[in-house]
């Protein structure tokens, strides 16, 4: 039966409000189930408009039903009832996504003879009971101006008003008030919206899991454009400004990008069945399939490009529109006094260009940048406009290459690279970036696409925070700093191909270096560094860096101490450019330890063995004043500790501290450190329930472990975590550590799956130690399970190195050769894989 007839039937039979809301709820749910089918035939803005029109019809029908209930057979003309139903926000723009709130404004006149508030109340109850997600405001027409003047959020929402149903007279009166609001204090409103956008763009910066609504280049940027266009020009569509503010081609590219965001956002809502605006990894496969993309990489690359396009368009044309409203006449003289050339000005380290200035050739603009004092700069949208639309012929001229070389010699190049990225010419100036433009990296490690990551690495290089690495960098010659800057910029440009990206990147840098007249020695170093740019982090994070074979193998690829120094700085910049908190205190220490150990190997003409290294470190310990103050017996016990790792991994001061603490230990003692990240240090004579301890702390990410047998039956145990804790969580950790000495405690081990092929046991690692590597998928409780297996087999783990990404782990364990373990490796395989 038609819904109109059903409604009329309920009303005629004097049915309840509940019956009406139930009818509408069923009708709305039936419509919602048809949305995926509608999306298949109609996507983008067209889908949103059709969805909006359907909601218009539902709300109109609800309003008609309420009026029929209130007035019965005496229903007056709808225009005579002083109530107007108005759509706001994305609903007002006809861009409402399927699970977004439906923002409504109810405007009414308080007229004797009409109980307007009763009508409004009944409408809201009916809509809410029927399952519509309403966000609503109710105002008398005369109250609109005051409300908008007091609250910028209200004023913003009113900018997007659209009449849905109700009294055309009330809507006409509302329109007058809305126009009055639009013309009132325009400058204040514009500046507030721009400031709001700047805060949002910093919070939701470029990433590989963009928020389609809030991120840089997201829908909010497009809304900012519309709000400002409406405020200044009174238009209802940006299209009305084509050929006035921007060209048809510029607007067309913007609309294509916007259309993709509409499609992606609608797909996210339909897939998740909720208001989800984040294009996170787990949703990408389904979104790709729904939108007809070959794979997730193609989808995300297109989305990132669309975000860039919208961001660029927004920055340039927001400024172009608002210039007359933000002009400060007191600055006119300052601009004149700070003119660099006709139409281009430098004021307070910000570069400005007039929109009236003809677009300049690229070499003119590069010469200007090269001529600036070496410092960090910001760039006004007018100057961004110059770089965006400058003509760049290809291949680049020799002059262009020389200008780029001079620019790269500056200590502050990041701001210019970011400008080139924002202007969309990075890949035109550095052709190696063509294949990695907006290229995602689905490795569970990088936060940014390749091109943006490369620029962030340069930013990290120019802002080194570690004093030791900063000192190494400052010792480099000007040519070496230029070399390092280019290597950091180019190190990942080989990605996006089938071949190893390090090998491809090495070829690409040769091509660029030849264009800028790079010296032969510098070029050779550049090739070596790019070929091995992930070597240092791989060795530091995944291998035993205190093993002589590891160090000699590492240095055989690095070649010399100069490359070692350059690679150390490059690795620092590379990890810091990943994003998030990837570079942390633990990573820093591992890289520093590898650097100092490798430096010792490279500078020593005789081969350094574990034995000779132990002797060298013992001499440093014995020569310290703190050691000389120890009782003679404790000195002897300390020097007779069998584990070389105690001496390799700790400074002389730390070794002595550990020995003193061990001497004072009766049953057990522990320290918990929270300076930079959580670290638990345990001394114990009594058994330690390692499985319980790690299982209970499995919600924290372990970075490394070490376990040494000291003397007098005392074992030293240290576990370091990537993150930190404080407050109640710290107190909880202390309680867990104390409980770990109760061997009766048991936590059920989570089931983990390790295949035999994911385990490698090297019994030839050294004379005294074997190494076990596990390369498997990341699983909660994995480390606790492994350590529990070792405990049951009586295997003494000297040190453990934990390396994990979102999806994979590569754990390395150094084991003492005891209990005949190398003749019983099958037992180890069997126990570790029993859950598989």
GIQUIQUI-V80470 format. One record per residue. N is the residue number from 1. RES is the residue in one small letter. SS is DSSP state (2 for helix, 1 for strand, 0 for the rest). OMEGA is omega in whole degrees, -180 to 180 (none if undefined). BURIAL is 1 if it has 9 or more other ideal C-beta (glycine too) atoms within 8 Angstrom, else 0. Layout:
# GIQUIQUI-V80470
N:RES:SS:OMEGA:BURIAL ; N:RES:SS:OMEGA:BURIAL
This chain:
# GIQUIQUI-V80470
1:x:0:178:0 ; 2:x:0:-175:0 ; 3:x:2:178:1 ; 4:x:2:179:0 ; 5:x:2:179:0 ; 6:x:2:179:1 ; 7:x:2:-178:1 ; 8:x:2:180:1 ; 9:x:2:180:1 ; 10:x:2:-178:1 ; 11:x:2:-180:1 ; 12:x:2:-180:0 ; 13:x:0:-180:0 ; 14:x:0:177:0 ; 15:x:0:-176:0 ; 16:x:0:174:0 ; 17:x:2:180:1 ; 18:x:2:179:0 ; 19:x:2:179:1 ; 20:x:2:-179:1 ; 21:x:2:178:1 ; 22:x:2:179:0 ; 23:x:2:180:1 ; 24:x:2:180:1 ; 25:x:2:179:1 ; 26:x:2:-180:0 ; 27:x:2:-179:1 ; 28:x:2:179:1 ; 29:x:2:178:1 ; 30:x:2:178:0 ; 31:x:2:-179:1 ; 32:x:2:180:0 ; 33:x:2:-180:0 ; 34:x:0:-175:0 ; 35:x:2:177:1 ; 36:x:2:179:0 ; 37:x:2:177:0 ; 38:x:2:-178:1 ; 39:x:2:179:1 ; 40:x:2:-176:0 ; 41:x:2:-174:0 ; 42:x:0:-177:0 ; 43:x:0:176:1 ; 44:x:2:-177:1 ; 45:x:2:-180:1 ; 46:x:2:178:0 ; 47:x:2:-178:1 ; 48:x:2:179:1 ; 49:x:2:180:1 ; 50:x:2:178:1 ; 51:x:2:180:1 ; 52:x:2:-179:1 ; 53:x:2:178:1 ; 54:x:2:178:1 ; 55:x:2:176:1 ; 56:x:2:-178:1 ; 57:x:2:180:0 ; 58:x:2:-179:1 ; 59:x:2:177:1 ; 60:x:2:179:1 ; 61:x:2:177:1 ; 62:x:2:-180:1 ; 63:x:2:178:1 ; 64:x:2:180:1 ; 65:x:2:179:1 ; 66:x:2:179:1 ; 67:x:2:179:1 ; 68:x:2:179:1 ; 69:x:2:-175:1 ; 70:x:2:-173:1 ; 71:x:2:-180:1 ; 72:x:2:-179:0 ; 73:x:2:-177:0 ; 74:x:2:-176:0 ; 75:x:0:178:0 ; 76:x:0:175:0 ; 77:x:0:-175:0 ; 78:x:2:-179:1 ; 79:x:2:-179:0 ; 80:x:2:180:0 ; 81:x:0:-167:1 ; 82:x:0:178:1 ; 83:x:1:176:1 ; 84:x:1:177:1 ; 85:x:1:-172:1 ; 86:x:1:176:1 ; 87:x:1:179:1 ; 88:x:0:173:1 ; 89:x:2:-178:1 ; 90:x:2:176:1 ; 91:x:2:177:1 ; 92:x:2:180:1 ; 93:x:0:-174:1 ; 94:x:0:178:1 ; 95:x:0:-174:1 ; 96:x:0:177:1 ; 97:x:0:-164:1 ; 98:x:0:-180:1 ; 99:x:0:176:1 ; 100:x:0:176:1 ; 101:x:0:178:0 ; 102:x:1:-176:1 ; 103:x:1:-179:1 ; 104:x:1:170:1 ; 105:x:1:175:1 ; 106:x:1:179:1 ; 107:x:1:-179:1 ; 108:x:1:172:1 ; 109:x:0:-179:1 ; 110:x:0:-175:0 ; 111:x:0:175:0 ; 112:x:0:179:0 ; 113:x:0:176:0 ; 114:x:0:176:0 ; 115:x:0:-173:0 ; 116:x:2:-176:1 ; 117:x:2:176:0 ; 118:x:2:179:0 ; 119:x:2:-178:1 ; 120:x:2:-179:1 ; 121:x:2:-179:0 ; 122:x:2:179:1 ; 123:x:2:-179:1 ; 124:x:2:180:1 ; 125:x:2:180:1 ; 126:x:2:-178:1 ; 127:x:2:-178:1 ; 128:x:2:179:1 ; 129:x:2:179:1 ; 130:x:0:175:1 ; 131:x:0:177:0 ; 132:x:0:178:1 ; 133:x:0:-176:0 ; 134:x:1:163:1 ; 135:x:1:-170:1 ; 136:x:1:172:1 ; 137:x:1:178:1 ; 138:x:1:-178:0 ; 139:x:1:164:1 ; 140:x:1:-178:1 ; 141:x:2:-177:1 ; 142:x:2:-177:0 ; 143:x:2:-174:0 ; 144:x:2:-177:1 ; 145:x:2:-180:1 ; 146:x:2:-179:0 ; 147:x:2:-179:1 ; 148:x:2:-179:1 ; 149:x:2:-178:1 ; 150:x:2:-173:0 ; 151:x:0:-178:0 ; 152:x:2:179:0 ; 153:x:2:178:0 ; 154:x:2:-180:1 ; 155:x:2:-180:1 ; 156:x:2:-178:1 ; 157:x:2:-180:1 ; 158:x:2:179:1 ; 159:x:0:-173:1 ; 160:x:0:-177:1 ; 161:x:0:177:1 ; 162:x:1:-178:1 ; 163:x:1:179:1 ; 164:x:1:-179:1 ; 165:x:1:179:1 ; 166:x:1:-174:1 ; 167:x:0:177:1 ; 168:x:2:178:1 ; 169:x:2:179:1 ; 170:x:2:178:1 ; 171:x:2:178:1 ; 172:x:2:178:0 ; 173:x:2:178:1 ; 174:x:2:-180:1 ; 175:x:2:178:0 ; 176:x:2:180:0 ; 177:x:2:180:1 ; 178:x:2:178:1 ; 179:x:2:176:1 ; 180:x:2:178:1 ; 181:x:2:-178:1 ; 182:x:2:-176:1 ; 183:x:2:-176:0 ; 184:x:0:173:1 ; 185:x:0:-175:0 ; 186:x:2:-177:1 ; 187:x:2:-180:0 ; 188:x:2:-180:0 ; 189:x:2:-178:1 ; 190:x:2:-179:1 ; 191:x:2:180:1 ; 192:x:2:-180:1 ; 193:x:2:178:1 ; 194:x:2:178:1 ; 195:x:2:177:0 ; 196:x:2:180:0 ; 197:x:2:180:1 ; 198:x:2:178:0 ; 199:x:2:180:0 ; 200:x:2:-177:1 ; 201:x:2:176:1 ; 202:x:2:-179:0 ; 203:x:2:-178:0 ; 204:x:0:-177:1 ; 205:x:0:-180:0 ; 206:x:0:177:1 ; 207:x:0:179:1 ; 208:x:0:172:1 ; 209:x:0:-171:0 ; 210:x:0:169:1 ; 211:x:1:-172:1 ; 212:x:0:-178:1 ; 213:x:0:-168:1 ; 214:x:0:-173:1 ; 215:x:0:172:1 ; 216:x:0:-178:1 ; 217:x:0:179:1 ; 218:x:0:-176:1 ; 219:x:2:179:1 ; 220:x:2:178:1 ; 221:x:2:179:1 ; 222:x:2:178:1 ; 223:x:2:176:1 ; 224:x:2:178:1 ; 225:x:2:-177:1 ; 226:x:2:180:1 ; 227:x:2:-178:1 ; 228:x:2:178:1 ; 229:x:2:178:1 ; 230:x:2:-178:1 ; 231:x:2:-174:1 ; 232:x:2:-172:1 ; 233:x:2:-179:1 ; 234:x:0:-179:0 ; 235:x:0:177:1 ; 236:x:0:179:0 ; 237:x:0:177:0 ; 238:x:2:-179:1 ; 239:x:2:-178:0 ; 240:x:2:-179:1 ; 241:x:2:178:1 ; 242:x:1:-175:1 ; 243:x:0:175:0 ; 244:x:0:-180:0 ; 245:x:0:-180:0 ; 246:x:1:-178:1 ; 247:x:0:177:0 ; 248:x:2:-180:0 ; 249:x:2:179:0 ; 250:x:2:180:1 ; 251:x:2:-179:1 ; 252:x:2:179:0 ; 253:x:2:177:1 ; 254:x:2:-178:1 ; 255:x:2:177:0 ; 256:x:2:179:1 ; 257:x:2:-180:1 ; 258:x:2:180:1 ; 259:x:2:179:1 ; 260:x:2:179:1 ; 261:x:2:176:1 ; 262:x:2:-178:1 ; 263:x:2:-178:1 ; 264:x:2:-178:1 ; 265:x:2:178:1 ; 266:x:2:179:1 ; 267:x:2:179:1 ; 268:x:2:179:1 ; 269:x:2:-178:1 ; 270:x:2:-179:1 ; 271:x:2:-175:1 ; 272:x:2:-178:0 ; 273:x:0:177:0 ; 274:x:0:179:0 ; 275:x:0:-179:0 ; 276:x:0:-177:1 ; 277:x:0:-179:1 ; 278:x:1:176:1 ; 279:x:0:-178:1 ; 280:x:0:-172:0 ; 281:x:2:-173:0 ; 282:x:2:-180:0 ; 283:x:2:-172:1 ; 284:x:2:-180:1 ; 285:x:2:-179:0 ; 286:x:2:179:1 ; 287:x:2:179:1 ; 288:x:2:-179:1 ; 289:x:2:-179:0 ; 290:x:2:-175:1 ; 291:x:2:175:1 ; 292:x:0:176:0 ; 293:x:0:-177:1 ; 294:x:0:180:0 ; 295:x:0:-177:0 ; 296:x:2:-179:1 ; 297:x:2:178:1 ; 298:x:2:179:1 ; 299:x:2:-174:1 ; 300:x:2:178:1 ; 301:x:2:178:1 ; 302:x:2:179:1 ; 303:x:2:179:1 ; 304:x:2:177:1 ; 305:x:2:178:1 ; 306:x:2:178:1 ; 307:x:2:177:1 ; 308:x:2:-178:1 ; 309:x:2:-179:1 ; 310:x:2:179:1 ; 311:x:2:180:1 ; 312:x:2:180:1 ; 313:x:2:-178:1 ; 314:x:2:-178:1 ; 315:x:2:-175:1 ; 316:x:2:-170:1 ; 317:x:2:169:1 ; 318:x:2:-180:1 ; 319:x:2:-179:1 ; 320:x:2:-180:1 ; 321:x:2:-169:1 ; 322:x:2:-177:1 ; 323:x:2:-177:1 ; 324:x:2:-174:0 ; 325:x:2:-178:1 ; 326:x:2:-180:1 ; 327:x:0:178:0 ; 328:x:0:-174:0 ; 329:x:2:180:0 ; 330:x:2:-179:0 ; 331:x:2:-176:1 ; 332:x:2:-180:0 ; 333:x:2:179:0 ; 334:x:2:179:1 ; 335:x:2:180:1 ; 336:x:2:-178:0 ; 337:x:2:-178:0 ; 338:x:0:179:1 ; 339:x:1:177:1 ; 340:x:1:176:1 ; 341:x:1:-176:0 ; 342:x:0:176:0 ; 343:x:0:-179:0 ; 344:x:1:-173:1 ; 345:x:1:175:1 ; 346:x:1:-178:1 ; 347:x:1:179:1 ; 348:x:0:177:0 ; 349:x:0:174:0 ; 350:x:1:-178:1 ; 351:x:1:-179:1 ; 352:x:1:172:1 ; 353:x:1:179:1 ; 354:x:0:175:0 ; 355:x:0:179:0 ; 356:x:0:-179:0 ; 357:x:0:175:1 ; 358:x:0:-179:0 ; 359:x:0:-175:0 ; 360:x:0:175:1 ; 361:x:0:-175:0 ; 362:x:2:-178:1 ; 363:x:2:176:1 ; 364:x:2:-179:0 ; 365:x:2:179:1 ; 366:x:2:177:1 ; 367:x:2:179:1 ; 368:x:2:-180:1 ; 369:x:2:180:1 ; 370:x:2:-176:1 ; 371:x:2:-177:0 ; 372:x:0:172:1 ; 373:x:0:-173:0 ; 374:x:0:177:0 ; 375:x:0:180:0 ; 376:x:0:-179:0 ; 377:x:0:168:1 ; 378:x:1:-175:0 ; 379:x:1:178:1 ; 380:x:0:-178:1 ; 381:x:2:178:1 ; 382:x:2:178:1 ; 383:x:2:174:1 ; 384:x:2:178:1 ; 385:x:2:178:1 ; 386:x:2:-178:1 ; 387:x:2:-178:1 ; 388:x:2:-172:1 ; 389:x:2:175:0 ; 390:x:0:-180:1 ; 391:x:0:178:0 ; 392:x:0:179:1 ; 393:x:0:-179:0 ; 394:x:0:7:0 ; 395:x:0:180:0 ; 396:x:0:178:1 ; 397:x:0:177:0 ; 398:x:2:179:0 ; 399:x:2:179:0 ; 400:x:2:179:1 ; 401:x:2:-179:1 ; 402:x:2:177:1 ; 403:x:2:177:1 ; 404:x:2:178:1 ; 405:x:2:179:1 ; 406:x:2:178:1 ; 407:x:2:-179:1 ; 408:x:2:177:1 ; 409:x:0:-179:1 ; 410:x:0:176:1 ; 411:x:0:-179:0 ; 412:x:0:-180:1 ; 413:x:0:-177:1 ; 414:x:2:-177:1 ; 415:x:2:179:1 ; 416:x:2:178:1 ; 417:x:2:177:1 ; 418:x:2:176:1 ; 419:x:2:179:1 ; 420:x:2:178:1 ; 421:x:2:-179:1 ; 422:x:2:-179:1 ; 423:x:2:179:1 ; 424:x:0:-179:1 ; 425:x:0:-180:1 ; 426:x:2:-178:1 ; 427:x:2:177:1 ; 428:x:2:178:0 ; 429:x:2:179:1 ; 430:x:0:-171:1 ; 431:x:2:178:0 ; 432:x:2:-178:1 ; 433:x:2:-177:1 ; 434:x:0:-177:0 ; 435:x:0:-177:1 ; 436:x:0:179:1 ; 437:x:0:-179:1 ; 438:x:0:-177:1 ; 439:x:0:180:1 ; 440:x:0:176:1 ; 441:x:0:-177:1 ; 442:x:0:-178:0 ; 443:x:0:-179:0 ; 444:x:0:-174:0 ; 445:x:0:-177:0 ; 446:x:0:177:1 ; 447:x:0:-173:1 ; 448:x:0:171:1 ; 449:x:0:-170:1 ; 450:x:2:-176:1 ; 451:x:2:-178:1 ; 452:x:2:176:1 ; 453:x:2:-179:1 ; 454:x:2:179:1 ; 455:x:2:178:1 ; 456:x:2:177:1 ; 457:x:2:177:1 ; 458:x:2:176:1 ; 459:x:2:179:1 ; 460:x:2:179:1 ; 461:x:2:-178:1 ; 462:x:2:-178:1 ; 463:x:0:-178:0 ; 464:x:0:-175:1 ; 465:x:0:-180:0 ; 466:x:0:-175:0 ; 467:x:2:-177:0 ; 468:x:2:180:0 ; 469:x:2:177:1 ; 470:x:2:179:1 ; 471:x:2:177:0 ; 472:x:2:-179:1 ; 473:x:2:-177:1 ; 474:x:2:178:0 ; 475:x:0:-178:0 ; 476:x:0:174:1 ; 477:x:0:180:0 ; 478:x:2:179:0 ; 479:x:2:179:0 ; 480:x:2:177:1 ; 481:x:2:175:1 ; 482:x:2:177:1 ; 483:x:2:-178:1 ; 484:x:2:180:1 ; 485:x:2:-179:1 ; 486:x:2:180:1 ; 487:x:2:179:1 ; 488:x:2:-180:1 ; 489:x:2:-172:1 ; 490:x:2:-165:1 ; 491:x:0:-178:1 ; 492:x:0:-175:1 ; 493:x:0:177:1 ; 494:x:0:-180:1 ; 495:x:0:-180:1 ; 496:x:0:176:0 ; 497:x:0:178:0 ; 498:x:0:-179:0 ; 499:x:0:177:0 ; 500:x:0:-172:0 ; 501:x:2:178:1 ; 502:x:2:179:1 ; 503:x:2:179:1 ; 504:x:2:180:1 ; 505:x:2:178:1 ; 506:x:2:178:1 ; 507:x:2:-178:1 ; 508:x:2:-179:1 ; 509:x:2:176:1 ; 510:x:2:-180:1 ; 511:x:2:-179:1 ; 512:x:2:-177:1 ; 513:x:2:-180:1 ; 514:x:2:-179:0 ; 515:x:2:-178:1 ; 516:x:0:175:1 ; 517:x:0:178:0 ; 518:x:0:177:1 ; 519:x:0:-176:0 ; 520:x:2:-178:0 ; 521:x:2:180:0 ; 522:x:2:-180:1 ; 523:x:2:179:1 ; 524:x:2:178:0 ; 525:x:2:180:1 ; 526:x:2:180:1 ; 527:x:2:179:1 ; 528:x:2:-177:1 ; 529:x:2:-179:1 ; 530:x:2:177:1 ; 531:x:2:-174:1 ; 532:x:0:-174:1 ; 533:x:0:176:1 ; 534:x:0:-176:0 ; 535:x:2:-174:1 ; 536:x:2:179:1 ; 537:x:2:178:1 ; 538:x:2:-179:1 ; 539:x:2:-177:1 ; 540:x:2:-173:1 ; 541:x:2:-172:1 ; 542:x:2:-175:1 ; 543:x:0:178:1 ; 544:x:0:-174:1 ; 545:x:0:178:1 ; 546:x:0:179:1 ; 547:x:0:-175:1 ; 548:x:2:-179:1 ; 549:x:2:179:0 ; 550:x:2:-177:1 ; 551:x:2:-179:1 ; 552:x:2:177:1 ; 553:x:2:178:0 ; 554:x:2:-177:1 ; 555:x:2:178:1 ; 556:x:2:178:0 ; 557:x:2:-179:0 ; 558:x:2:174:1 ; 559:x:0:-177:0 ; 560:x:0:-174:0 ; 561:x:2:179:0 ; 562:x:2:177:0 ; 563:x:2:179:1 ; 564:x:2:179:1 ; 565:x:2:-180:1 ; 566:x:2:180:1 ; 567:x:2:178:1 ; 568:x:2:-179:1 ; 569:x:2:178:1 ; 570:x:2:-179:1 ; 571:x:2:177:1 ; 572:x:2:-178:1 ; 573:x:2:-178:1 ; 574:x:2:-178:1 ; 575:x:2:179:1 ; 576:x:2:179:1 ; 577:x:0:-180:1 ; 578:x:0:-178:1 ; 579:x:0:-177:1 ; 580:x:0:179:0 ; 581:x:0:-176:0 ; 582:x:0:177:1 ; 583:x:0:-176:1 ; 584:x:0:-176:1 ; 585:x:2:-179:0 ; 586:x:2:177:1 ; 587:x:2:-179:1 ; 588:x:2:-179:1 ; 589:x:2:180:0 ; 590:x:2:-180:1 ; 591:x:2:179:1 ; 592:x:2:179:1 ; 593:x:2:179:1 ; 594:x:2:-180:1 ; 595:x:2:-177:1 ; 596:x:2:179:0 ; 597:x:2:179:1 ; 598:x:2:178:1 ; 599:x:2:179:1 ; 600:x:2:179:1 ; 601:x:2:-175:1 ; 602:x:2:-177:1 ; 603:x:2:-177:0 ; 604:x:0:-178:0 ; 605:x:0:179:0 ; 606:x:0:-179:0 ; 607:x:0:-179:0 ; 608:x:0:176:1 ; 609:x:0:177:0 ; 610:x:2:-178:1 ; 611:x:2:-179:0 ; 612:x:2:178:1 ; 613:x:2:178:1 ; 614:x:2:-180:1 ; 615:x:2:180:0 ; 616:x:2:-179:0 ; 617:x:2:178:1 ; 618:x:2:179:1 ; 619:x:2:178:0 ; 620:x:2:179:1 ; 621:x:2:-176:1 ; 622:x:2:-179:1 ; 623:x:0:-179:0 ; 624:x:0:180:1 ; 625:x:2:-179:0 ; 626:x:2:179:1 ; 627:x:2:-178:1 ; 628:x:2:179:0 ; 629:x:0:180:0 ; 630:x:0:172:1 ; 631:x:0:-176:0 ; 632:x:2:-179:0 ; 633:x:2:180:0 ; 634:x:2:176:1 ; 635:x:2:-179:1 ; 636:x:2:-180:0 ; 637:x:2:-178:1 ; 638:x:2:-178:1 ; 639:x:2:178:1 ; 640:x:0:174:0 ; 641:x:0:-172:1 ; 642:x:0:-172:0 ; 643:x:0:172:1 ; 644:x:2:-175:1 ; 645:x:2:177:1 ; 646:x:2:-178:1 ; 647:x:2:-178:1 ; 648:x:2:-172:1 ; 649:x:2:-175:1 ; 650:x:0:176:1 ; 651:x:0:177:0 ; 652:x:2:-180:1 ; 653:x:2:-180:0 ; 654:x:2:179:0 ; 655:x:2:-180:1 ; 656:x:2:178:1 ; 657:x:2:180:0 ; 658:x:2:-180:1 ; 659:x:2:-180:1 ; 660:x:2:180:1 ; 661:x:2:180:1 ; 662:x:2:-180:1 ; 663:x:2:-177:0 ; 664:x:2:-175:0 ; 665:x:0:178:1 ; 666:x:0:176:0 ; 667:x:0:175:0 ; 668:x:1:176:1 ; 669:x:1:179:1 ; 670:x:1:174:1 ; 671:x:1:174:0 ; 672:x:1:-178:1 ; 673:x:1:180:0 ; 674:x:0:-179:1 ; 675:x:0:180:0 ; 676:x:0:176:0 ; 677:x:0:-178:1 ; 678:x:0:177:1 ; 679:x:1:-180:1 ; 680:x:1:-179:1 ; 681:x:1:-175:1 ; 682:x:1:171:1 ; 683:x:1:-177:1 ; 684:x:1:170:1 ; 685:x:0:-180:1 ; 686:x:0:-179:0 ; 687:x:0:177:0 ; 688:x:0:-180:1 ; 689:x:0:-173:1 ; 690:x:2:-180:1 ; 691:x:2:179:1 ; 692:x:2:-176:1 ; 693:x:2:-177:1 ; 694:x:2:179:1 ; 695:x:2:-179:1 ; 696:x:2:180:1 ; 697:x:0:-174:1 ; 698:x:0:178:1 ; 699:x:0:177:0 ; 700:x:0:-179:1 ; 701:x:0:179:0 ; 702:x:1:177:1 ; 703:x:1:180:1 ; 704:x:1:175:1 ; 705:x:1:170:1 ; 706:x:1:-179:1 ; 707:x:1:-179:1 ; 708:x:1:168:1 ; 709:x:1:-176:1 ; 710:x:0:-180:1 ; 711:x:0:180:1 ; 712:x:0:177:0 ; 713:x:0:-177:0 ; 714:x:0:174:1 ; 715:x:1:179:1 ; 716:x:1:-176:1 ; 717:x:1:178:1 ; 718:x:1:177:1 ; 719:x:1:-180:1 ; 720:x:1:-179:1 ; 721:x:1:180:1 ; 722:x:0:-176:1 ; 723:x:0:-179:0 ; 724:x:0:175:0 ; 725:x:0:175:1 ; 726:x:0:175:0 ; 727:x:2:-177:0 ; 728:x:2:-179:0 ; 729:x:2:178:0 ; 730:x:2:178:1 ; 731:x:2:178:0 ; 732:x:2:178:0 ; 733:x:2:179:1 ; 734:x:2:179:1 ; 735:x:2:180:0 ; 736:x:2:180:1 ; 737:x:2:178:1 ; 738:x:2:-180:0 ; 739:x:2:-177:1 ; 740:x:0:177:1 ; 741:x:0:173:1 ; 742:x:0:-174:0 ; 743:x:0:180:0 ; 744:x:0:-179:0 ; 745:x:0:-178:1 ; 746:x:0:174:0 ; 747:x:0:-180:1 ; 748:x:0:-180:0 ; 749:x:0:176:1 ; 750:x:0:-180:1 ; 751:x:0:177:0 ; 752:x:0:-179:1 ; 753:x:0:176:1 ; 754:x:0:176:1 ; 755:x:0:-178:1 ; 756:x:2:-178:0 ; 757:x:2:178:0 ; 758:x:2:-178:0 ; 759:x:1:175:1 ; 760:x:1:179:0 ; 761:x:1:-180:1 ; 762:x:1:-180:1 ; 763:x:0:179:0 ; 764:x:0:-177:0 ; 765:x:0:175:1 ; 766:x:0:-179:0 ; 767:x:0:-172:0 ; 768:x:0:-174:0 ; 769:x:1:171:1 ; 770:x:1:-180:1 ; 771:x:1:178:1 ; 772:x:1:179:1 ; 773:x:1:176:1 ; 774:x:1:179:1 ; 775:x:1:-173:0 ; 776:x:1:179:1 ; 777:x:1:-179:0 ; 778:x:0:-178:1 ; 779:x:0:178:1 ; 780:x:0:178:0 ; 781:x:0:-177:1 ; 782:x:2:-176:1 ; 783:x:2:179:1 ; 784:x:2:179:1 ; 785:x:2:-179:1 ; 786:x:2:-179:1 ; 787:x:2:177:1 ; 788:x:2:176:1 ; 789:x:2:180:1 ; 790:x:2:-180:1 ; 791:x:2:-177:1 ; 792:x:2:179:0 ; 793:x:2:-180:1 ; 794:x:0:180:0 ; 795:x:0:-179:1 ; 796:x:0:179:1 ; 797:x:1:179:1 ; 798:x:1:179:1 ; 799:x:1:179:1 ; 800:x:1:176:1 ; 801:x:1:-175:1 ; 802:x:1:177:1 ; 803:x:1:-176:1 ; 804:x:1:169:1 ; 805:x:0:-178:1 ; 806:x:0:-173:0 ; 807:x:0:-173:0 ; 808:x:1:172:1 ; 809:x:1:172:1 ; 810:x:1:-177:1 ; 811:x:1:-180:1 ; 812:x:1:-178:1 ; 813:x:1:175:1 ; 814:x:1:-173:1 ; 815:x:1:173:1 ; 816:x:1:179:0 ; 817:x:0:180:1 ; 818:x:0:180:0 ; 819:x:0:175:0 ; 820:x:0:-173:0 ; 821:x:2:-177:1 ; 822:x:2:174:0 ; 823:x:2:-178:0 ; 824:x:0:-177:1 ; 825:x:2:180:1 ; 826:x:2:177:0 ; 827:x:2:179:0 ; 828:x:2:177:1 ; 829:x:2:-175:1 ; 830:x:2:-177:0 ; 831:x:2:-178:1 ; 832:x:2:-176:1 ; 833:x:0:-175:1 ; 834:x:0:179:0 ; 835:x:0:-175:0 ; 836:x:0:none:0
